[in-house]
């Protein structure tokens, strides 16, 4: 979730009016998770860091260039399969 500077400053002001209003809006709840964080949790494949490093090395060998650092293990497997399909 994007940093909300106004809300943050208002909550830190310790003004009971802000606390009451923002509490009704749900900003005082600790169990709320942003949409970005929920999306990351749903798409996590559970691969380890070692597995990711191995996939990056395999991608570099099969394609001939370094992989994009933002790709996860599933995306790397897909790209490696595409590269092997083109080579065959």
Secondary structure, DSSP 8 states (H G I E B T S, - for coil): ----HHHHHHHHTT-HHHHHHHHHHTTT-SS---HHHHHHHHH-----HHHHHHHHHHHHHHHSS---TT--HHHHHHHHHHHHHHH-
